[in-house]
Amino acid sequence: MSPDEDHQPSGARPSLFLERQSYRRRRLTDAARLLPFLGAALLALPLLWPGGQDTQDGVPLSSAIFYIFTCWAAMIVASLIFGIAARRMVARDDSEAESDRWQR
C-alpha cells in the first residue's frame, strides 16, 4: 500500500444522517406505535370527568358514550391513514430500487 492512497481509517464513524425516505418511514412507524397509547389515554379521559348523583354535577351518559365512540372512530381513521401512508412509502422504495442499480 502506498501512502498516497485515500482510505478511511478503520475507526471512522458512520454518517449520523439518514436518507430522507428512511427517516420519514421510521417516524411514521414511531407514530403508528404510539397510536394505541393515545387511544387508551383518550378513552380513559371520561374517568376524569366529574361524576355526581345529580345530573347538574356530572356529564350525561349519552355525551360520554358519544365521546367514546367518536374517539373509537377517530382511531380507526388514523390507523387507516397510517396504513395508506406506509403502503405509499413501500411503493416509492420499490420504484427507487431500480435507480440505485445505476449508481453501483
N, C-alpha and C positions, 0 to 999 in steps of 0.2 A: 504494500500500500504506500502510495506516495503522500506526502503531507499536503499536496495541492488539492486533493480530492475533497469535495464538500460533502460532509455527512453530519448527521445529528449525533450528539453524544448519547450514550446509552441511557443516561439518567434524565433525558428530556421529558417534560410533562406533555400529555396530550392537550389539545385545544380545549378551552373551557366553554366555548360556544358551540351550540348545536345548530344543525340545519333548521331553517325556518319551519318546514313541514313537520319535521320530527318534534320540534319544540311545541308546535300547535297541537299535534296529536297527543303528546304527553299531558299538556294542560287540559285537553278535552277529557282524557282518561281520568285525570285527577278530579275534575269537576263531576264526572259521572260517578266516581266513587264516593263523593261527598253528598250526592243526592239523597240516599236513604237517611242519612243523619239529618239533613234539612227537613225531610218529610216527617221524621219522628218528632223533631222539635215543633214543627207546625201543628202536628196532630196532638201533641201534648199541651199546646198552648191553652186550650179550653179548661184545663185543670187549674190554671191560674186565675181564671175569671172569678169574680165574686159570686158566691153562691149563698143564697139566703132562703128562708122559708117563705118569704113574701115575694111576689112577682116584681115589686118595685126594686128590690135589692139585688136580685140576680138577673142573669141573662136568660131569656126564654129558651126552652129546649129546642124549639123549631129553629132559632137562629144558630144555636150550637151545631145542630145536625146539618144545617145548610153550610156552615163554615167547614165542617169536617169533609163533606162530600165535594165542596169546591176545592179544598186542598188536595184531596184524592185525585180529582180530575186534572188539576194543575200538575201534579206529579206525573201522571200518565202522559200528558202533553210534553212535559220537559224530557221525559225519558225517550219519547218518540223523536224529539228534536235532536237529542244526543245520538240516537241510533242513526238517523239520516245523515248527520254531520260525520259520523265515523265511517259510514259507507262511502261518502264522497271523498274522504281523505284516503281511504284504501284504493279507490278508483284512480285518484291522482297519483298515488305512489306506483301503481301498476303501469300507468302511462309514462311516468318519468324513468322507469327502469330501462326502457329502450334507449333513451338519450344518454344514460350512464355508460352504455356499451362503447360509445364512440370516444369517451374520454380515457379509456384504459389503454 
